[in-house]
Amino acid sequence: MGSVDTQVIIAGAGPVGLMLAGELRLGGADVIVLERLTAPRAESRASTLHARTMEIFDQRGLLEPLGPVLSGPTGHFGGLPLDFSGLSTPYPGLWKVPQTRVEELLAGRAAALGADVRRGHEVRAVTLAADHVEVLADGPRGPVPLRAHYVVGCDGEESTVRSFLGIDFPGADAGLELLRADVAGIEVPDRRFERHPDGLAIASRRPDGVTRVMVHEFGRPAVARPAPPTFAEVIKAWERVTGEDISGGTPLWLNAFGNASRQAARYVSGRVLLAGDAAHVQMPVGGQALNLGLQDAVNLGWKLAAQVRGGAPDGLLESYHAERHPVGERVLGNIGAQALLLLGAHEVEAVRGVLTELIELPAVARRLAGMISGLDVSYGTDGLDPAAGLLGQRVPAWQVATVTGLVPVATALRSGRGLLLNLTERWSAAGAPWASRLGTLRTAPPPDGPEHGVLVRPDGHIAWDGASGTGPDEALRRWFGEPG
């Protein structure tokens, strides 16, 4: 390849771009992150981490620096209460972490691992060449031309990277909208998806006394907004729906969002890749958008790092699209169903009534909670098929017994490498030829785990389950390349 300034350029230093930067550095890739904003956003658009993201943070050693966070057992599906406490994970429920804190945590991690994050740099052009990508950014001191082997657009739903490359973004624009505001100095009851004759009202008071209000007037169409809504709009809409006057409050942040649903036709287009909202746009329901994007980054990071280091197996990078595009499509589907339940007027009451009864069944609640939390994601197999065993699923939170004592599998994954759990003598030396790319634990079977070998990818998903009776060599080559 020709000379480059770095191996990977990431456009966007939001949580997804910063998570990806850390994953790339963990995998040994050089990375520059370009961010238009000169400082992180002060407002928290999202505030919920789901169980799968908490597991991933544990697997990267991020929970301790994250610090204590509040959690609760009850979430929702389309505004209907949904119990998340029965999920099979160390982190059941929903974890309330402001997006600003997530971004701060991931920025610190990326910097500590050596990522070059450049704020005040807006991407102006992306040009593909045979063996590299050229990016032109406007920096604080003028134009900044850069070359890299790959560029990843993590630059949001209006992604300039996606637009420059002309990647198709099919779907639907928003037809309905909600108004959202963080308001100080008001006293209104907390409301959890409260339906009124003329609309939907949500209110949540934070510990600092600021109340986030969201309001939708049934049938209110989405409009093109070059700027956020005015506080006067929010005041009038809130009064029409609830009958309350919040005009005495002080608005700290105003925002409008709708039920848009779009997904990039390709997450991998040659030397250009997309992740997070650049790859999929959805109504922000229950924090799924942020969690989906973070999980995109963890799936992509180790694969792209292996690609730029050299020696990656054929098709490894393309597997990012093959695995994450169906996941994104499914999430957009469940969000679309929730949007109908939330924003529909009287015509959806019958459906809401039926679902209210069904959601009380434990099996239905677990299925919906697993879908929303990301715990049911299984790559290459149907995670509900018992015949597939553990293949494709996320590794359980095993504590495995080694010669040095009990080791959590999550802890063993913190290096960002794959992991071969040798639970029988039969496969005790299988991973040795891949030692530079793979950790190996010779263990006794965990109390609730299998009595055979398991190969875990760097993203925490199982690539080989020894229950099949065959050895791990094929899976090792498929995911980690040729030995040596």
N, C-alpha and C positions, 0 to 999 in steps of 0.2 A: 504494500500500500504506500501511497505517497506520504510526504511529510504532513503532519497534523499538529495542531496546537494542543489537542487533548483527544482522548479516545471517544468520549461521549459528551455531547452538549445536551443539557436539559433546559427547555424553555419553561419557566415557571417555578417559583420557590414557595408555593403553597405546601400544604402537608404532603400531597402526593409526590411532588417533585423532590422535596427534601427526604422523604422516605426512600425514594428510588436512589437518590444520591448516596445515602448511607449504605444501601444494599450494594450498589456498584463498587463503592470503596471497600466494603467488606469482601467483595469478590476479587479485589485487586485491580479494578479498572480506574483509570484517571477520568475525572469528570469536572466540567465547568457548568454551573447553574446560572442562567441569565434571568433576572427578574426585573420587570418594569418598575415596580414600586421601590421607592428608596427606603421604606421601613415597613415592617409587617403591619397588616391590618389591625386596627384596634377593636373591631367588632368580631363577635363569634357567630358566624353564620350557622354552624352546627355545634351541638353540645352533647352528643351521645356516642359512646364507643360500645360496640357490640362484643359478644363473647369471643368470636373468632379473632377480632382485632386484639383483644386483651391477651389471648393465647399467643398471638404473633409477637406482641410486645414482650411477653414473658420469654419467648424463644430468642429474643434479641437483647435481653437484659435491660429493658426499658421501664419495667414497672417500678423498680426502686427509685430511679430518678424522677419518675412521674409523680410520686408521692401519693398520699392518701386521697382517694376520690370517693364520692358518694355513689351508692348504687341502690337500685330498687328492683323488686321482682316483677313489676307490672309495666308492660308496654302497651302497644295497641296494634290493631290491624284495621285500617280505615276508620280510626276513631273508636273502635270497639275494644274494650279492655282485653288484654291478652297476657296470660301468665307465662313469664320467661323463667320461673324458678326451677322448673323441672328439667331444664336442659342438662345433658350429660357433659359437663365441663367444670373446671375449677372456678369459672367466672360466669355463673348463671345470672340472669337479670340484665339490666341496662346500667351502664356506667356513665355518670354525668361528668364530662370533661370538656370545658370550653375549647373550641377550635384554636383559640389563641394560645392556650397552654400546649396543645398537641403540636402546633407549629413551632413554638419555642423549644420544646423538647427535641423535636426532630432536627431543628436547625443546629442545636448544640451538638447533637450526635454527628450530623454530617460534617460539621467543622472539625470535631475531634478526630474523625476518621480521615480528614485531609481533603474533603471536597472544597472546590473553589467556588464560593457563592458570590456572585457579583450583582448587587442591587443597583437600581438606576440604569439598567441596560434593557432596552426594549428591542425585541427582534423585529427587523424591518424587511428581511429577505432571507429565503432559504433556497439554495441552488444545489441540485444533485449533480455529482460527477461520477465517473465510473467506479472510483475506489474511495470516495470520501463525500462529505457534505460540506458545503460552504454556507456559513451563517453570517449575516451582516446585522449588527446591533447598533443602536444609538446609545452611546455611553455618556457619562457626565462630561467628558472632554471631547466628544465628537464620535464619528463612526468607528466601530470596532469590528474588523473582519476576523473571522475565526474559521478554522477547518477542523473537522472531526471525522471519525469513521462512521458515527451514527449520531442522529439527533432524535430526542424524544420530546414530543409535545405534551407537557403537563400544564398547559396554559389556559385551562378552563373551557367553558362551553363555547366561547367565541374564539377558539384557538386560532392564532395566526399561523402556526405550523400546519395545521390541518388545511387551512384556507390556501396557503401558498402552494401546497402540493396538490390541491384539488381532490382530496380524498372525499368520496361520497359520504354524505351524512343524512341518510334517509330517516323519515319519521314524520312527526307532526309538531307544528308549533303550538304554543299554549292557546287554548280556547277560553279558559277561565283563569282568573287570577285571585290571589290573596294579597292583602296588604299586611305588612309587618313593621312593627316599631318597638324600639326599646325606649321606655318613657320613665322619667324620674318624677317623683312628686305626685303620684296618683294612688288612690285607694280603691281598687276594684277586687271583687272576689276572684280567687284562682278558678280558672275554668279549663276543663280538659275536654276539648272537642264538644263543646256545648252547642246543641242544635236549637235554633230559635225558628219561629215561623218564616223569617225572612233571610236567615243566613246562619253561618257558623262562626262561633267566637271561641278564642283560646286566650287564656291569660295565665302567666306564671311569674310570680314575684321572686326575684333572686335574693340571696342573703344581703347584698349591698343595697337593697331597697328599690332597685330598678325593676320595673315590670315589663316583660315582653308581651305584647298583645299582637294577635293575628286575627284578621277578620275577612270573611268572604260573604258577600251578598249573593244569594242564589241567583244564578244566571248572569252575574256580572262578567262581561267579556274581558279578556285580556286585551290590552292596548299596547302599541309600540311606545316604549318609554325611553327617551334619550337621557332622562335623569330620574332619580328616585321620586316616589310620590311625595306630595307635600303633607305636612302634619294635618293641615286642614282637611285633606281627603280622608285621612285615617279617622279623625275626630267625627266627621259626618257619617262615615260608614259604620263606625262603632256604635254611634247613637242610633242609627236606623236599625241595627240588628239587636242591640242589647237595651236600648233606652237610656244608657248611661252617658254622662258628659265627662270626657277626659281632657277637656280643653285647658284645664289649669295645670297640666303636666308639662314637663320639659322634654322634648324629643332629643334623644342622643344618637339615634340611628334609624333610618327609614329605608324600607326595601319593599319591592313587589316581586312576587314570583308566581308562576303558573304551572299548568299541567303539561308542559312541553315534554315530548318523548322522542328522542332521536339517538341513533347509535351509528358510529362509523362503520362503513362496510368492511374496512380492513383495519385491524390494529397494528399490523406490520405491513409496510409498503416499501420494500427495498431497504434502504438505509434510514427510513423514517418510521418512528413508532409513536403510538398514542397511548396515554394512560389517564385515568381519572375522568373528569368532566370533558376533557378534550376528546375522549373516546365515546362517551355516553352522557346524555343530558336527560334528567329525570326530575320530577317534582320532588323536592326535599321532604320526604316523609320518614319520620322515625330515625333520622341519621343514616339512612342506608347509603346515600351518595358518598359521604366521606369514607365510610368503611369499605365500600366497594372499591373506591380509588386506591386506598392504602393497600388493599389486598391485590389489586392489579400490580402495584409497585413491587410487592414481595414476590409475586410470580415471575415478573419480568427481570428483576435485578440480577439474580444469579445466572440466568440464561444469557443476558446481554454481556455480563462480565466475562463469562466463559467464551463468548463469541469473539470479543476484542482481544482476549488473552491469547487465543489460538487453541486449536485442538478440540473445539466444541463438536459434538457429533452432528451429522447432517439432520436438519429439521428441528434442532433444539430451539432456535429463536422463533421459528414459525409456530412452534407449539404454544407460544404465548397467545397468539390469536386463537388457535384451535381450542385452547382451554378457557380463556377468559371471555371470549366473545359470547359463547352460550351462557356463561354465568351472568354477564351483563344483560343479555336478552331476557333471561328469566327474571332478573331483578326488575327490569323495566316492566315486565308483565305484571308482577305482583304490585308494583307501585301504581300501574294503570288501574288495576282493580280497586286499590285503596282510594285512588283519586275519585273514582265513580261513587264510592261509598261516602266519601267526605264531602264532595262538592255537589253531588246530586241533591235535588230538592225533594219534594214529596214523592216523586216517582220511584225513589230508591228505598223507601221505608219498608216495603215488604221484604226486599232482599236483606236489608239490615236485620229485620226481625228473625228471618230464618238463620242467618249467620250467627246472630247472638245466641241462639240455642245450640248450634253446632260447635261453636267455639268453647262452650263449656265442657265438651267431651275432651278428656285428657289427650287422646291420640290426635285429635284435630289441633288442639292447642300446641302440642309438641311439634307437629308438622309445620304449622305456620311460624312458630317461634324459631325453629331450625332454619326455615327459609329466610326469614328476616335477618337472623344473626349471622348467617354465612356458615353455620356449622354443618349444614347438609351438603356442602360442595364436595363433589367427588369427581376427580379428573379421569376421563377415559372409561368410566364405568357408571352404572346406576348405583348410587350410594344406598339405595333401598333393596338391592338384590343380594340376598344372603350368599348366593353362589359365588359372588365376586370376592368374598372375604373382606380383607382390609384394603385391598388394592385400590389406589386412587383416593382413599379417604385421608383425612388429617390424622396424624398420629395421636393416639390417646395420651392423656397426661400420666404416663407410666413413671413409676419410680423403679429403676432397674438396679439389681444388686451386682456390684462389681467387686474386684479385689480390694478396692479402696473404700467400699461402703456403698450406700444407696446414692444413686445419681438420677435426678430428674431428667427425662429425655429433653425437656425444654432447655435445661442448662447445657446439655451436650450439643445443642444446635446453635449456640450463641456465636460460634466461630463463623457461621455462614456457610459451612461446608455440609455435604451430605453426611449421613450417618448409617453405618451398618451395625445392626444389633445382632450379634452372633449368639443366638440362644441355644445352639447345639454345636457339638464338636465338629459336625459334618461340614459346617461352613466357616470354621474358625479362621481360616487363612484366605477366604475368598476375596476380601477387600484389599489385600496387600499390594497388588499391582496398581491400585488406584489411590495409594496412600497420600499422595500430594493433594488430592481433591476430595478426600473422604476421611471422616473419622470412624473409628471402629471401637465398639465396646463388646468385650466378652462378658456376657452377663448370665445370670440365672433368670428364668422366666419371671416376669412380674406376676403378682398374685391374680390379677384380673386380665392377664395378657396371654398370648399364644406361646406354645412351647416349640417354637421354630424361629428361623431367622426372619428379619424384616429390614428392608432398605428404605431409608427415609431421605427424601430430597431436601435441599436447603430450605425450601419454603414450608417444610413440615408435613408434606403429603407423602404417602407410602407408595413407593415405586416397585416394590417386589414384596410379595408375601409368600414365605416359604411353605405355607400350607398347600401350595400347588404341587409340591414334591420336586419341582425343578430348581436348579441352582440360580444364583443371582447374576451370573455373567451377562446374560442377554440384557437385563435391566441396567446393569452397570454400564454397558456399552451404549445403550439407548440414551441414558441421561448424563453420563460423565465422559463419554468418548472412549477411545482405545486406551488400554493400560499403558503405564510407563510414564 
